Structures are given as C-alpha cells and as structure tokens.
C-alpha cells in the first residue's frame, strides 16, 4: 500500500456518495496549487493524465 492510499481511502469514505463535476475538481486543484505551489508540477501531470486517460494514441 502506498502512503497516498490512506488519503484516497479517506476521500472515498468522506465523499464517496457525492457527485462532482470536472469543473468543481478543476477549481479544487487550482485552489490546492495556489495554497501549495510546490505541488504545481505533480498536479499538472495528474490533470493531464486524467484529461488523456481515454486517449489511445498516448499508450
């Protein structure tokens, strides 16, 4: 188990029943980076990965 799994499990436990939009997620990621600029690169990579997840050309 990765350390991040604990945070993911907490997210699912606390908010697993909620529905969110990608717009909401984008705003949350922007707010997080504004407050934690040292995570700008990993968040950018994560957002790009999510955006291209179904893109067969990138595999």
C-alpha distance matrix in Angstrom:
0.0 3.8 6.6 8.2 6.4 8.6 11.5 11.3 11.2 14.1 15.9 15.9 17.0 19.7 21.0 20.0 23.6 25.0 26.4 26.3 28.2 27.1 29.8 28.2 24.8 26.8 28.6 25.4 24.0 27.5 27.6 24.3 25.5 28.8 27.3 24.8 26.5 24.3 21.7 24.5 23.4 19.7 21.0 23.8 21.6 19.4 22.6 24.2 21.3 21.7 25.4 25.4 22.8 25.6 27.7 28.3 30.1 27.1 25.2
3.8 0.0 3.8 5.3 5.4 7.8 9.8 10.1 11.2 13.6 14.9 15.8 17.2 19.3 20.4 19.9 23.6 24.5 25.6 25.1 26.6 25.3 27.7 26.2 22.7 24.3 26.0 22.9 21.1 24.4 24.6 21.1 22.1 25.5 24.0 21.3 22.9 20.6 18.1 20.9 19.8 16.2 17.7 20.6 18.5 16.5 19.9 21.6 19.0 19.6 23.3 23.6 21.3 24.5 26.3 27.2 28.7 25.4 24.0
6.6 3.8 0.0 3.8 5.4 6.0 7.7 9.4 10.6 11.9 13.6 15.2 16.3 17.8 19.2 19.4 23.2 23.8 25.2 24.5 26.3 25.0 27.1 25.2 21.8 23.4 24.6 21.2 19.7 22.8 22.6 19.0 20.1 23.3 21.4 18.8 20.8 18.5 16.4 19.6 19.1 15.7 17.0 20.3 18.8 16.8 20.1 22.2 20.2 20.6 24.2 24.9 23.0 26.4 28.2 29.5 30.9 27.5 26.5
8.2 5.3 3.8 0.0 3.8 5.3 5.3 6.3 8.6 10.0 10.7 12.5 14.3 15.5 16.4 16.6 20.4 20.6 21.8 20.9 22.5 21.2 23.3 21.5 18.1 19.7 21.0 17.8 16.3 19.6 19.5 16.1 17.4 20.7 19.2 16.8 18.8 17.0 14.3 17.1 16.9 13.3 13.9 17.3 16.0 13.6 16.6 19.0 17.1 17.1 20.7 21.8 19.9 23.3 25.3 26.9 28.3 25.1 24.3
6.4 5.4 5.4 3.8 0.0 3.8 5.4 5.0 6.0 8.5 9.7 10.4 12.0 14.0 15.1 14.6 18.4 19.3 20.7 20.4 22.4 21.5 24.0 22.1 18.8 21.1 22.5 19.3 18.3 21.9 21.8 18.6 20.3 23.6 22.1 20.1 22.2 20.6 17.7 20.4 20.0 16.3 16.6 19.8 18.3 15.5 18.2 20.5 18.2 17.7 21.5 22.4 20.0 23.1 25.4 26.8 28.7 25.7 24.6
8.6 7.8 6.0 5.3 3.8 0.0 3.8 5.4 5.1 6.2 8.6 9.9 10.4 12.1 14.0 14.2 17.8 18.9 20.8 20.7 23.1 22.7 24.8 22.4 19.5 21.9 22.8 19.3 18.8 22.2 21.5 18.3 20.5 23.4 21.4 19.7 22.4 21.0 18.5 21.4 21.7 18.1 18.1 21.6 20.7 17.9 20.3 23.1 21.1 20.4 24.0 25.3 23.1 26.2 28.6 30.2 32.1 29.1 28.2
11.5 9.8 7.7 5.3 5.4 3.8 0.0 3.8 5.4 5.1 6.2 8.7 9.8 10.5 11.8 12.7 16.3 16.6 18.4 17.8 20.1 19.6 21.4 18.9 16.0 18.4 19.1 15.5 15.2 18.6 17.7 14.7 17.1 19.9 18.0 16.6 19.4 18.5 15.8 18.5 19.2 15.8 15.3 18.9 18.5 15.5 17.6 20.7 19.1 18.2 21.6 23.4 21.5 24.7 27.1 29.1 30.9 27.9 27.5
11.3 10.1 9.4 6.3 5.0 5.4 3.8 0.0 3.8 5.4 5.0 6.3 8.6 9.9 10.4 10.3 14.0 14.5 15.9 15.6 17.8 17.4 19.8 17.6 14.6 17.3 18.5 15.3 14.9 18.6 18.4 15.7 18.1 21.0 19.8 18.5 20.9 20.1 17.0 19.1 19.5 15.9 15.1 18.3 17.6 14.2 16.1 19.0 17.1 15.7 19.3 20.8 18.6 21.6 24.2 26.2 28.3 25.5 25.0
11.2 11.2 10.6 8.6 6.0 5.1 5.4 3.8 0.0 3.8 5.4 5.1 6.0 8.5 9.9 9.3 13.0 14.4 16.5 17.0 19.8 19.9 22.3 19.9 17.3 20.3 21.4 18.1 18.3 21.9 21.4 18.8 21.4 24.2 22.7 21.6 24.2 23.5 20.5 22.8 23.3 19.7 18.9 22.1 21.3 17.9 19.7 22.5 20.4 18.9 22.4 23.9 21.4 24.0 26.9 28.7 31.0 28.5 27.6
14.1 13.6 11.9 10.0 8.5 6.2 5.1 5.4 3.8 0.0 3.8 5.4 5.0 6.0 8.2 9.1 12.5 13.5 16.0 16.4 19.3 19.8 21.7 18.7 16.6 19.7 20.0 16.5 17.3 20.7 19.5 17.2 20.2 22.5 20.6 20.0 23.1 22.7 20.0 22.4 23.5 20.2 19.0 22.4 22.3 18.9 20.4 23.6 22.0 20.3 23.7 25.6 23.5 26.2 29.1 31.1 33.4 30.7 30.2
15.9 14.9 13.6 10.7 9.7 8.6 6.2 5.0 5.4 3.8 0.0 3.8 5.5 5.3 5.7 6.9 10.3 10.5 12.6 12.7 15.5 16.0 17.9 15.1 13.0 16.2 16.7 13.4 14.3 17.8 17.0 15.0 18.1 20.4 19.1 18.7 21.6 21.7 18.6 20.5 21.7 18.5 16.8 20.0 20.1 16.6 17.5 20.8 19.5 17.4 20.5 22.8 20.8 23.4 26.3 28.7 30.9 28.4 28.3
15.9 15.8 15.2 12.5 10.4 9.9 8.7 6.3 5.1 5.4 3.8 0.0 3.8 5.6 5.3 4.3 8.0 9.3 11.5 12.6 15.7 16.5 18.9 16.4 14.5 18.0 18.9 16.0 17.0 20.6 20.1 18.4 21.3 23.8 22.7 22.3 24.9 25.0 21.7 23.4 24.2 20.9 19.2 22.1 21.8 18.1 18.9 21.9 20.2 17.8 20.9 22.8 20.4 22.6 25.8 27.9 30.5 28.3 27.9
17.0 17.2 16.3 14.3 12.0 10.4 9.8 8.6 6.0 5.0 5.5 3.8 0.0 3.8 5.9 5.7 8.4 10.5 13.5 15.0 18.4 19.7 21.8 18.9 17.4 20.9 21.3 18.3 19.6 23.1 22.0 20.3 23.5 25.7 24.1 24.0 27.0 27.0 24.0 26.0 27.1 23.8 22.2 25.3 25.1 21.5 22.4 25.6 23.9 21.5 24.6 26.6 24.2 26.4 29.6 31.6 34.3 32.1 31.5
19.7 19.3 17.8 15.5 14.0 12.1 10.5 9.9 8.5 6.0 5.3 5.6 3.8 0.0 3.8 6.1 8.1 9.0 12.3 13.4 16.9 18.5 20.0 16.7 15.7 19.2 19.1 16.0 17.9 21.0 19.6 18.3 21.8 23.5 21.9 22.3 25.4 25.9 23.1 25.0 26.5 23.6 21.5 24.7 25.1 21.6 22.0 25.5 24.3 21.8 24.6 27.1 25.1 27.3 30.4 32.8 35.3 33.1 32.9
21.0 20.4 19.2 16.4 15.1 14.0 11.8 10.4 9.9 8.2 5.7 5.3 5.9 3.8 0.0 3.8 5.5 5.4 8.5 9.7 13.3 15.1 16.7 13.6 12.8 16.5 16.6 14.0 16.1 19.2 18.2 17.4 20.8 22.5 21.5 22.1 24.9 25.7 22.7 24.0 25.5 22.6 20.2 23.0 23.5 19.9 19.8 23.2 22.2 19.3 21.8 24.4 22.5 24.5 27.7 30.3 32.8 30.8 30.9
20.0 19.9 19.4 16.6 14.6 14.2 12.7 10.3 9.3 9.1 6.9 4.3 5.7 6.1 3.8 0.0 3.8 5.6 8.1 10.1 13.6 15.4 17.7 15.2 14.1 17.9 18.6 16.3 17.9 21.3 20.8 19.9 23.0 25.1 24.3 24.5 27.1 27.6 24.3 25.5 26.5 23.4 21.2 23.8 23.8 20.0 20.0 23.1 21.6 18.6 21.2 23.4 21.1 22.7 26.1 28.4 31.2 29.4 29.2
23.6 23.6 23.2 20.4 18.4 17.8 16.3 14.0 13.0 12.5 10.3 8.0 8.4 8.1 5.5 3.8 0.0 3.8 6.8 9.9 13.4 16.0 18.0 15.6 15.4 19.2 19.7 17.8 20.0 23.0 22.5 22.1 25.3 27.1 26.5 27.1 29.6 30.5 27.3 28.2 29.4 26.5 24.0 26.3 26.5 22.8 22.3 25.3 24.0 20.7 22.9 25.3 23.0 24.2 27.8 30.1 33.0 31.6 31.5
25.0 24.5 23.8 20.6 19.3 18.9 16.6 14.5 14.4 13.5 10.5 9.3 10.5 9.0 5.4 5.6 3.8 0.0 3.8 6.4 10.1 13.0 14.5 12.0 12.3 16.1 16.3 14.8 17.3 20.1 19.6 19.6 22.8 24.3 24.1 25.0 27.4 28.6 25.4 26.0 27.5 24.9 22.0 24.2 24.8 21.2 20.3 23.4 22.6 19.2 21.0 23.7 22.0 23.3 26.6 29.3 31.9 30.5 30.9
26.4 25.6 25.2 21.8 20.7 20.8 18.4 15.9 16.5 16.0 12.6 11.5 13.5 12.3 8.5 8.1 6.8 3.8 0.0 3.8 7.0 10.1 11.9 10.1 10.7 14.2 15.0 14.2 16.4 19.1 19.2 19.6 22.4 24.0 24.3 25.2 27.2 28.6 25.3 25.3 26.6 24.3 21.2 22.8 23.5 20.0 18.5 21.3 20.8 17.1 18.4 21.2 19.7 20.6 23.9 26.7 29.3 28.2 28.8
26.3 25.1 24.5 20.9 20.4 20.7 17.8 15.6 17.0 16.4 12.7 12.6 15.0 13.4 9.7 10.1 9.9 6.4 3.8 0.0 3.8 6.7 8.2 6.4 7.2 10.5 11.3 10.9 13.1 15.5 15.9 16.6 19.2 20.7 21.4 22.3 24.0 25.6 22.4 22.1 23.5 21.5 18.2 19.6 20.7 17.4 15.5 18.5 18.4 14.8 15.8 19.0 18.1 19.3 22.2 25.4 27.6 26.3 27.3
28.2 26.6 26.3 22.5 22.4 23.1 20.1 17.8 19.8 19.3 15.5 15.7 18.4 16.9 13.3 13.6 13.4 10.1 7.0 3.8 0.0 3.8 5.2 5.2 6.4 8.6 10.0 10.8 12.5 14.4 15.5 16.7 18.6 20.1 21.4 22.4 23.5 25.3 22.1 21.2 22.5 20.9 17.4 18.1 19.4 16.5 13.9 16.5 17.0 13.3 13.5 16.8 16.5 17.6 20.1 23.5 25.4 24.4 25.8
27.1 25.3 25.0 21.2 21.5 22.7 19.6 17.4 19.9 19.8 16.0 16.5 19.7 18.5 15.1 15.4 16.0 13.0 10.1 6.7 3.8 0.0 3.8 5.4 4.9 6.0 8.6 9.7 10.3 12.2 14.1 15.0 16.3 18.1 19.9 20.4 21.0 22.8 19.5 18.2 19.2 17.9 14.4 14.6 15.9 13.3 10.4 12.8 13.6 10.2 10.0 13.6 13.8 15.2 17.3 20.8 22.4 21.2 22.9
29.8 27.7 27.1 23.3 24.0 24.8 21.4 19.8 22.3 21.7 17.9 18.9 21.8 20.0 16.7 17.7 18.0 14.5 11.9 8.2 5.2 3.8 0.0 3.8 5.4 5.1 6.3 8.7 9.9 10.6 12.4 14.3 15.5 16.5 18.6 19.7 20.2 22.5 19.6 18.0 19.6 18.9 15.1 15.2 17.3 15.2 12.0 14.4 16.0 13.0 12.3 16.1 16.9 18.3 19.9 23.6 24.9 23.6 25.7
28.2 26.2 25.2 21.5 22.1 22.4 18.9 17.6 19.9 18.7 15.1 16.4 18.9 16.7 13.6 15.2 15.6 12.0 10.1 6.4 5.2 5.4 3.8 0.0 3.8 5.4 5.2 6.3 8.7 9.9 10.6 12.3 14.4 15.3 16.7 18.1 19.3 21.6 18.7 17.8 19.8 18.7 15.0 15.9 18.0 15.5 13.0 16.1 17.3 14.3 14.5 18.3 18.6 20.3 22.4 25.9 27.4 25.8 27.5
24.8 22.7 21.8 18.1 18.8 19.5 16.0 14.6 17.3 16.6 13.0 14.5 17.4 15.7 12.8 14.1 15.4 12.3 10.7 7.2 6.4 4.9 5.4 3.8 0.0 3.8 5.4 5.1 6.2 8.6 9.9 10.5 12.4 14.2 15.4 16.0 17.2 19.0 15.8 15.1 16.8 15.3 11.6 12.9 14.7 11.9 9.7 13.1 14.0 11.2 12.1 15.7 15.8 18.0 20.1 23.5 24.9 23.0 24.5
26.8 24.3 23.4 19.7 21.1 21.9 18.4 17.3 20.3 19.7 16.2 18.0 20.9 19.2 16.5 17.9 19.2 16.1 14.2 10.5 8.6 6.0 5.1 5.4 3.8 0.0 3.8 5.4 5.1 6.2 8.6 9.8 10.6 12.2 14.3 15.0 15.3 17.5 14.6 13.0 14.8 14.1 10.3 10.7 13.1 11.2 8.3 11.4 13.3 11.0 11.1 14.8 15.8 18.1 19.5 23.1 23.9 22.0 24.0
28.6 26.0 24.6 21.0 22.5 22.8 19.1 18.5 21.4 20.0 16.7 18.9 21.3 19.1 16.6 18.6 19.7 16.3 15.0 11.3 10.0 8.6 6.3 5.2 5.4 3.8 0.0 3.8 5.4 5.1 6.1 8.5 9.9 10.4 12.4 14.0 14.7 17.4 15.1 13.7 16.3 15.9 12.2 13.0 15.9 14.2 11.7 14.8 16.9 14.7 14.9 18.6 19.6 21.9 23.2 26.9 27.7 25.7 27.7
25.4 22.9 21.2 17.8 19.3 19.3 15.5 15.3 18.1 16.5 13.4 16.0 18.3 16.0 14.0 16.3 17.8 14.8 14.2 10.9 10.8 9.7 8.7 6.3 5.1 5.4 3.8 0.0 3.8 5.4 5.1 6.1 8.7 9.8 10.6 11.9 13.5 15.8 13.2 12.9 15.5 14.5 10.9 12.9 15.4 13.2 11.6 15.2 16.6 14.6 15.7 19.2 19.6 22.3 24.0 27.4 28.4 26.1 27.7
24.0 21.1 19.7 16.3 18.3 18.8 15.2 14.9 18.3 17.3 14.3 17.0 19.6 17.9 16.1 17.9 20.0 17.3 16.4 13.1 12.5 10.3 9.9 8.7 6.2 5.1 5.4 3.8 0.0 3.8 5.4 5.0 6.2 8.6 9.9 10.1 11.0 12.9 10.1 9.4 11.8 10.8 7.2 9.1 11.7 10.0 8.6 12.2 13.7 12.4 13.5 16.8 17.5 20.5 21.8 25.2 25.8 23.3 25.0
27.5 24.4 22.8 19.6 21.9 22.2 18.6 18.6 21.9 20.7 17.8 20.6 23.1 21.0 19.2 21.3 23.0 20.1 19.1 15.5 14.4 12.2 10.6 9.9 8.6 6.2 5.1 5.4 3.8 0.0 3.8 5.4 5.2 6.1 8.6 9.7 9.8 12.6 10.6 9.0 12.0 12.3 8.9 9.8 13.2 12.4 10.5 13.5 15.9 14.9 15.2 18.6 19.9 22.8 23.6 27.1 27.4 24.9 27.0
27.6 24.6 22.6 19.5 21.8 21.5 17.7 18.4 21.4 19.5 17.0 20.1 22.0 19.6 18.2 20.8 22.5 19.6 19.2 15.9 15.5 14.1 12.4 10.6 9.9 8.6 6.1 5.1 5.4 3.8 0.0 3.8 5.5 5.0 6.3 8.5 9.8 12.8 11.4 10.8 14.3 14.3 11.2 12.9 16.1 15.0 13.7 16.9 18.9 17.8 18.5 21.9 22.9 25.8 26.9 30.4 30.8 28.3 30.1
24.3 21.1 19.0 16.1 18.6 18.3 14.7 15.7 18.8 17.2 15.0 18.4 20.3 18.3 17.4 19.9 22.1 19.6 19.6 16.6 16.7 15.0 14.3 12.3 10.5 9.8 8.5 6.1 5.0 5.4 3.8 0.0 3.8 5.4 5.2 5.9 8.0 10.2 8.4 8.9 12.2 11.6 9.0 11.6 14.3 13.0 12.7 16.1 17.5 16.8 18.2 21.3 21.9 25.1 26.3 29.5 30.0 27.1 28.7
25.5 22.1 20.1 17.4 20.3 20.5 17.1 18.1 21.4 20.2 18.1 21.3 23.5 21.8 20.8 23.0 25.3 22.8 22.4 19.2 18.6 16.3 15.5 14.4 12.4 10.6 9.9 8.7 6.2 5.2 5.5 3.8 0.0 3.8 5.3 4.7 4.9 7.6 6.2 5.6 9.3 9.8 7.5 9.4 12.5 12.3 11.9 14.7 16.7 16.7 17.7 20.5 21.6 24.9 25.6 28.7 28.8 25.8 27.6
28.8 25.5 23.3 20.7 23.6 23.4 19.9 21.0 24.2 22.5 20.4 23.8 25.7 23.5 22.5 25.1 27.1 24.3 24.0 20.7 20.1 18.1 16.5 15.3 14.2 12.2 10.4 9.8 8.6 6.1 5.0 5.4 3.8 0.0 3.8 5.6 5.8 9.4 9.3 8.5 12.3 13.4 11.2 12.6 16.0 15.9 15.1 17.8 20.1 19.9 20.5 23.5 24.9 28.0 28.6 31.9 31.8 29.0 31.0
27.3 24.0 21.4 19.2 22.1 21.4 18.0 19.8 22.7 20.6 19.1 22.7 24.1 21.9 21.5 24.3 26.5 24.1 24.3 21.4 21.4 19.9 18.6 16.7 15.4 14.3 12.4 10.6 9.9 8.6 6.3 5.2 5.3 3.8 0.0 3.8 6.2 9.0 9.3 10.0 13.7 14.2 12.4 14.6 17.6 17.1 17.0 20.0 21.8 21.5 22.7 25.6 26.5 29.8 30.7 33.9 34.0 31.0 32.7
24.8 21.3 18.8 16.8 20.1 19.7 16.6 18.5 21.6 20.0 18.7 22.3 24.0 22.3 22.1 24.5 27.1 25.0 25.2 22.3 22.4 20.4 19.7 18.1 16.0 15.0 14.0 11.9 10.1 9.7 8.5 5.9 4.7 5.6 3.8 0.0 3.8 5.5 5.9 7.5 10.9 11.2 10.3 12.7 15.2 15.1 15.7 18.4 19.9 20.2 21.7 24.2 25.0 28.5 29.2 32.1 32.2 28.9 30.4
26.5 22.9 20.8 18.8 22.2 22.4 19.4 20.9 24.2 23.1 21.6 24.9 27.0 25.4 24.9 27.1 29.6 27.4 27.2 24.0 23.5 21.0 20.2 19.3 17.2 15.3 14.7 13.5 11.0 9.8 9.8 8.0 4.9 5.8 6.2 3.8 0.0 3.8 5.3 5.3 8.7 10.2 9.8 11.2 13.9 14.7 15.1 17.2 19.2 19.9 21.0 23.3 24.6 28.1 28.3 31.1 30.8 27.5 29.3
24.3 20.6 18.5 17.0 20.6 21.0 18.5 20.1 23.5 22.7 21.7 25.0 27.0 25.9 25.7 27.6 30.5 28.6 28.6 25.6 25.3 22.8 22.5 21.6 19.0 17.5 17.4 15.8 12.9 12.6 12.8 10.2 7.6 9.4 9.0 5.5 3.8 0.0 3.8 5.6 7.6 8.8 9.7 11.4 13.2 14.2 15.6 17.4 18.8 20.1 21.6 23.4 24.4 28.0 28.2 30.7 30.3 26.8 28.2
21.7 18.1 16.4 14.3 17.7 18.5 15.8 17.0 20.5 20.0 18.6 21.7 24.0 23.1 22.7 24.3 27.3 25.4 25.3 22.4 22.1 19.5 19.6 18.7 15.8 14.6 15.1 13.2 10.1 10.6 11.4 8.4 6.2 9.3 9.3 5.9 5.3 3.8 0.0 3.8 5.6 5.5 6.1 8.5 10.1 10.6 12.1 14.2 15.3 16.4 18.1 20.0 20.8 24.5 24.8 27.4 27.3 23.8 25.1
24.5 20.9 19.6 17.1 20.4 21.4 18.5 19.1 22.8 22.4 20.5 23.4 26.0 25.0 24.0 25.5 28.2 26.0 25.3 22.1 21.2 18.2 18.0 17.8 15.1 13.0 13.7 12.9 9.4 9.0 10.8 8.9 5.6 8.5 10.0 7.5 5.3 5.6 3.8 0.0 3.8 5.8 5.3 6.0 8.7 10.0 10.5 12.1 14.1 15.3 16.3 18.3 19.7 23.2 23.2 26.0 25.5 22.2 24.1
23.4 19.8 19.1 16.9 20.0 21.7 19.2 19.5 23.3 23.5 21.7 24.2 27.1 26.5 25.5 26.5 29.4 27.5 26.6 23.5 22.5 19.2 19.6 19.8 16.8 14.8 16.3 15.5 11.8 12.0 14.3 12.2 9.3 12.3 13.7 10.9 8.7 7.6 5.6 3.8 0.0 3.8 5.5 5.1 6.2 8.6 9.9 10.5 12.2 14.2 15.2 16.5 17.9 21.5 21.1 23.5 22.8 19.4 21.1
19.7 16.2 15.7 13.3 16.3 18.1 15.8 15.9 19.7 20.2 18.5 20.9 23.8 23.6 22.6 23.4 26.5 24.9 24.3 21.5 20.9 17.9 18.9 18.7 15.3 14.1 15.9 14.5 10.8 12.3 14.3 11.6 9.8 13.4 14.2 11.2 10.2 8.8 5.5 5.8 3.8 0.0 3.8 5.4 5.1 6.1 8.6 9.8 10.4 12.2 14.1 15.3 16.0 19.7 19.8 22.2 22.0 18.5 19.6
21.0 17.7 17.0 13.9 16.6 18.1 15.3 15.1 18.9 19.0 16.8 19.2 22.2 21.5 20.2 21.2 24.0 22.0 21.2 18.2 17.4 14.4 15.1 15.0 11.6 10.3 12.2 10.9 7.2 8.9 11.2 9.0 7.5 11.2 12.4 10.3 9.8 9.7 6.1 5.3 5.5 3.8 0.0 3.8 5.4 5.0 6.0 8.4 9.6 10.4 12.1 14.1 14.9 18.5 19.0 21.9 22.0 18.8 20.3
23.8 20.6 20.3 17.3 19.8 21.6 18.9 18.3 22.1 22.4 20.0 22.1 25.3 24.7 23.0 23.8 26.3 24.2 22.8 19.6 18.1 14.6 15.2 15.9 12.9 10.7 13.0 12.9 9.1 9.8 12.9 11.6 9.4 12.6 14.6 12.7 11.2 11.4 8.5 6.0 5.1 5.4 3.8 0.0 3.8 5.5 5.2 6.1 8.5 9.9 10.5 12.3 14.0 17.3 17.2 20.1 19.7 16.6 18.7
21.6 18.5 18.8 16.0 18.3 20.7 18.5 17.6 21.3 22.3 20.1 21.8 25.1 25.1 23.5 23.8 26.5 24.8 23.5 20.7 19.4 15.9 17.3 18.0 14.7 13.1 15.9 15.4 11.7 13.2 16.1 14.3 12.5 16.0 17.6 15.2 13.9 13.2 10.1 8.7 6.2 5.1 5.4 3.8 0.0 3.8 5.5 5.1 6.0 8.6 9.8 10.6 11.8 15.3 15.1 17.5 17.2 13.8 15.4
19.4 16.5 16.8 13.6 15.5 17.9 15.5 14.2 17.9 18.9 16.6 18.1 21.5 21.6 19.9 20.0 22.8 21.2 20.0 17.4 16.5 13.3 15.2 15.5 11.9 11.2 14.2 13.2 10.0 12.4 15.0 13.0 12.3 15.9 17.1 15.1 14.7 14.2 10.6 10.0 8.6 6.1 5.0 5.5 3.8 0.0 3.8 5.4 5.0 6.2 8.6 9.9 10.2 13.9 14.6 17.2 17.7 14.5 15.7
22.6 19.9 20.1 16.6 18.2 20.3 17.6 16.1 19.7 20.4 17.5 18.9 22.4 22.0 19.8 20.0 22.3 20.3 18.5 15.5 13.9 10.4 12.0 13.0 9.7 8.3 11.7 11.6 8.6 10.5 13.7 12.7 11.9 15.1 17.0 15.7 15.1 15.6 12.1 10.5 9.9 8.6 6.0 5.2 5.5 3.8 0.0 3.8 5.4 5.1 6.1 8.7 9.8 13.1 13.7 16.9 17.3 14.7 16.5
24.2 21.6 22.2 19.0 20.5 23.1 20.7 19.0 22.5 23.6 20.8 21.9 25.6 25.5 23.2 23.1 25.3 23.4 21.3 18.5 16.5 12.8 14.4 16.1 13.1 11.4 14.8 15.2 12.2 13.5 16.9 16.1 14.7 17.8 20.0 18.4 17.2 17.4 14.2 12.1 10.5 9.8 8.4 6.1 5.1 5.4 3.8 0.0 3.8 5.4 5.0 6.2 8.4 11.4 11.1 14.2 14.1 11.4 13.7
21.3 19.0 20.2 17.1 18.2 21.1 19.1 17.1 20.4 22.0 19.5 20.2 23.9 24.3 22.2 21.6 24.0 22.6 20.8 18.4 17.0 13.6 16.0 17.3 14.0 13.3 16.9 16.6 13.7 15.9 18.9 17.5 16.7 20.1 21.8 19.9 19.2 18.8 15.3 14.1 12.2 10.4 9.6 8.5 6.0 5.0 5.4 3.8 0.0 3.8 5.5 5.3 5.8 9.4 9.7 12.3 12.8 9.8 11.2
21.7 19.6 20.6 17.1 17.7 20.4 18.2 15.7 18.9 20.3 17.4 17.8 21.5 21.8 19.3 18.6 20.7 19.2 17.1 14.8 13.3 10.2 13.0 14.3 11.2 11.0 14.7 14.6 12.4 14.9 17.8 16.8 16.7 19.9 21.5 20.2 19.9 20.1 16.4 15.3 14.2 12.2 10.4 9.9 8.6 6.2 5.1 5.4 3.8 0.0 3.8 5.5 5.1 8.4 9.9 13.0 14.3 12.1 13.4
25.4 23.3 24.2 20.7 21.5 24.0 21.6 19.3 22.4 23.7 20.5 20.9 24.6 24.6 21.8 21.2 22.9 21.0 18.4 15.8 13.5 10.0 12.3 14.5 12.1 11.1 14.9 15.7 13.5 15.2 18.5 18.2 17.7 20.5 22.7 21.7 21.0 21.6 18.1 16.3 15.2 14.1 12.1 10.5 9.8 8.6 6.1 5.0 5.5 3.8 0.0 3.8 5.8 7.9 8.5 12.1 12.9 11.3 13.5
25.4 23.6 24.9 21.8 22.4 25.3 23.4 20.8 23.9 25.6 22.8 22.8 26.6 27.1 24.4 23.4 25.3 23.7 21.2 19.0 16.8 13.6 16.1 18.3 15.7 14.8 18.6 19.2 16.8 18.6 21.9 21.3 20.5 23.5 25.6 24.2 23.3 23.4 20.0 18.3 16.5 15.3 14.1 12.3 10.6 9.9 8.7 6.2 5.3 5.5 3.8 0.0 3.8 5.5 5.1 8.5 9.3 7.6 9.8
22.8 21.3 23.0 19.9 20.0 23.1 21.5 18.6 21.4 23.5 20.8 20.4 24.2 25.1 22.5 21.1 23.0 22.0 19.7 18.1 16.5 13.8 16.9 18.6 15.8 15.8 19.6 19.6 17.5 19.9 22.9 21.9 21.6 24.9 26.5 25.0 24.6 24.4 20.8 19.7 17.9 16.0 14.9 14.0 11.8 10.2 9.8 8.4 5.8 5.1 5.8 3.8 0.0 3.8 5.6 8.2 10.2 8.6 9.3
25.6 24.5 26.4 23.3 23.1 26.2 24.7 21.6 24.0 26.2 23.4 22.6 26.4 27.3 24.5 22.7 24.2 23.3 20.6 19.3 17.6 15.2 18.3 20.3 18.0 18.1 21.9 22.3 20.5 22.8 25.8 25.1 24.9 28.0 29.8 28.5 28.1 28.0 24.5 23.2 21.5 19.7 18.5 17.3 15.3 13.9 13.1 11.4 9.4 8.4 7.9 5.5 3.8 0.0 3.8 6.1 9.0 8.8 9.5
27.7 26.3 28.2 25.3 25.4 28.6 27.1 24.2 26.9 29.1 26.3 25.8 29.6 30.4 27.7 26.1 27.8 26.6 23.9 22.2 20.1 17.3 19.9 22.4 20.1 19.5 23.2 24.0 21.8 23.6 26.9 26.3 25.6 28.6 30.7 29.2 28.3 28.2 24.8 23.2 21.1 19.8 19.0 17.2 15.1 14.6 13.7 11.1 9.7 9.9 8.5 5.1 5.6 3.8 0.0 3.8 5.5 5.9 7.6
28.3 27.2 29.5 26.9 26.8 30.2 29.1 26.2 28.7 31.1 28.7 27.9 31.6 32.8 30.3 28.4 30.1 29.3 26.7 25.4 23.5 20.8 23.6 25.9 23.5 23.1 26.9 27.4 25.2 27.1 30.4 29.5 28.7 31.9 33.9 32.1 31.1 30.7 27.4 26.0 23.5 22.2 21.9 20.1 17.5 17.2 16.9 14.2 12.3 13.0 12.1 8.5 8.2 6.1 3.8 0.0 3.8 5.5 5.7
30.1 28.7 30.9 28.3 28.7 32.1 30.9 28.3 31.0 33.4 30.9 30.5 34.3 35.3 32.8 31.2 33.0 31.9 29.3 27.6 25.4 22.4 24.9 27.4 24.9 23.9 27.7 28.4 25.8 27.4 30.8 30.0 28.8 31.8 34.0 32.2 30.8 30.3 27.3 25.5 22.8 22.0 22.0 19.7 17.2 17.7 17.3 14.1 12.8 14.3 12.9 9.3 10.2 9.0 5.5 3.8 0.0 3.8 5.7
27.1 25.4 27.5 25.1 25.7 29.1 27.9 25.5 28.5 30.7 28.4 28.3 32.1 33.1 30.8 29.4 31.6 30.5 28.2 26.3 24.4 21.2 23.6 25.8 23.0 22.0 25.7 26.1 23.3 24.9 28.3 27.1 25.8 29.0 31.0 28.9 27.5 26.8 23.8 22.2 19.4 18.5 18.8 16.6 13.8 14.5 14.7 11.4 9.8 12.1 11.3 7.6 8.6 8.8 5.9 5.5 3.8 0.0 3.8
25.2 24.0 26.5 24.3 24.6 28.2 27.5 25.0 27.6 30.2 28.3 27.9 31.5 32.9 30.9 29.2 31.5 30.9 28.8 27.3 25.8 22.9 25.7 27.5 24.5 24.0 27.7 27.7 25.0 27.0 30.1 28.7 27.6 31.0 32.7 30.4 29.3 28.2 25.1 24.1 21.1 19.6 20.3 18.7 15.4 15.7 16.5 13.7 11.2 13.4 13.5 9.8 9.3 9.5 7.6 5.7 5.7 3.8 0.0
